[in-house]
């Protein structure tokens, strides 16, 4: 089990291929290929975790499963929170355990993710059903320097969760979708 302080920002990607070219030109290398990721957030009845600003997530990334707890974050230009996660052998068994303990799925989202690094921090490129999003994760100073290299102004920084982004998108589009999945939203990225 690993516990660490996560510092990150997100931003909308206008041109995925152009961003990949900028990453290569800036000395980044792709460390994971584009991989399907399915996420389920869990909460107790009454949204106990959400009200505390916490998150409990079971993620299937390719063939691997990871259980993650994120503590309440700190406000600022970057999202900062303590993250504790562990790989699990059987995600379906963990889901059954969570259910037996009274946790229920509260939000489901999926994406295709590719991970990049320069050895100092990480950038992930996420293709989601509501648009492409990048995350820059590392020290605050490294995040800002990397964003400048990539032409991302601090005014474009997002510290929202994927659930927040989805529900904002849903309000704007008046979509009836209840999950941020390709099937629920009705479009596939390839």
N, C-alpha and C positions, 0 to 999 in steps of 0.2 A: 504494500500500500504506500502510495506516495502522496505527501502533502506539500503544497508549494503555493507561493503567492503568484497569482496570475495577473498580469498587467497587459491590457490589450485595447485596441480600437477596431472598429469595423468601418468599411466604406463601400458604397455601391460601385460596382465595376461597370464602366460604360463599354469598354472593348476588351474582352478577355484575352484575345490573341496579342493585342498591343501591350497589355500589362505583362504577359508572359515574356515578350521580347524585352521590355524594360527590366524585368527581373534578371534575365540572363545577362544583359548588358551591365547590370549593377553587381554582378558576381554571385548571384543566387543560383542554386542548383535544385532541381526537383528531387525530393527524397521519397515521395510516394506517388505512384501513378494516380490518375483520376479513379476514385473508388467510391462505390455507393455506400451511403451512410444512412442508417435509420435510427432515429432518436425517440425515446418515450420519456416524458417528464412525469414524475409521480408526485402525488401530494395526498394528504389526509383529507377526509371530509371537512368542509369549511375552509379549505385552502390555507391550512396552517403554515406550511413552508413558504408559500408565495407571500403571505402577509408579513412574514419575518424577513422577506427579501432573500430567501434561500432557494436552492434548487437541488432536486435529486433526479438524476438522469441515468437511464440504461441505454447505452449506445451499441449498435452493431455496425462495425466499420469493416467492410469486406466480410471476412469470416471470423473476426475477433470481436469480443464483447468487453465493454468497460462500464463499470458502475462508478458514477461521479457524484460527489456532494460539493456544492459551491455555497460558501457562506455569504452573508450579506455583504455587498460591495460598498466601496467608498466612492462618493461623488467626486468628480473632477473631470479634466479633459480626457483622461484614460479610465477605463473600467478596471478597478483593482479589487480582487477578492481572493480569499484563501480557497484553494481547490484541493480536495482529497479524492483520489481515484485509485481503482484497482482493476486489473484484468480479471475476468471471471471465465471459467471454463464452459459454463452452460447458462446462457442468458435466459432461456425459457424457464429454467429452474429458479433463477434469481427473480424473475417476474412473478412466479408462483409464490415465492417467499414474501415478496413485497405485498402481494395481494393478501396472503394469510395474515400479515401484520397490520392490515387495514389501509395500506396505500392503494391509490387508484390512479390509472393514467389520467393526467390532466391536460396534456398537449402532446401531439405527435407531429414530428417534422422529419423531412428527409432532404438529402442533397447529394451531389457528387462532389467530392473533395479531393484536391491535390495539395500536397504539402511541399513547401520550399524553405530553404535555409541558406544563410551565408555563414553559418557557424556561430553567430552571435545571437540570433533570434529566429523567429519563424514567421512565415507568411503562409496562410492557407487561402486557396481560391475555391469558393463554394458556388456551385451552380445549383440554385434552388428553384422551386416552382414559381417564385415571385420575383426572380431576378438574380443576377450574379453579385456576390458579396465577397470582399476580401477581409481577412483579419490579419492585423500585424500584432505580434505578441513578443514581448521582450522587456527590457528596461524602458522607462519613460523616455529617457534621452535617445535611446536607440530607435524607439518607435517614431519619434518626431523626425530624427535625421533620415530614417528610411522613407517615411512619408514624403519628405521634401524631395529626396532622390527620385521618387516615383511620380512626383508632380501632384501629390494629394495635399490640398490645403487643410489646415486644422479645422476650418469651417465645415469640411466634409466628414469629420470624425463622427462616428456613431458609437454610443456606448450601450445601445439597446440590446436586449436578448433577441433570439430568433422569434420567440413568442410575441414580444413587443412589435417587432417588424411585421410579423404576419397580421396581427390584429390591427395595426395601422393601415396596412395594405387592404385588409378586408373592409375597413370603414371607408377608405377612399374608393374602392372598386365596387362596393356593395355586394361582394361575393357571398354566396351561401356556404362556401367551404368551411368545414370545422376543423380541418387539419391542414398542415402545410406539406401535403404530399402531392406527387405528380398526378396520382389518380384522382384525389379529391379536387384538385384545381383544374384537372382536365387537359394538361399539356405535358408532353414528354420532351426532355432535353436529351440529345444524343451526342 
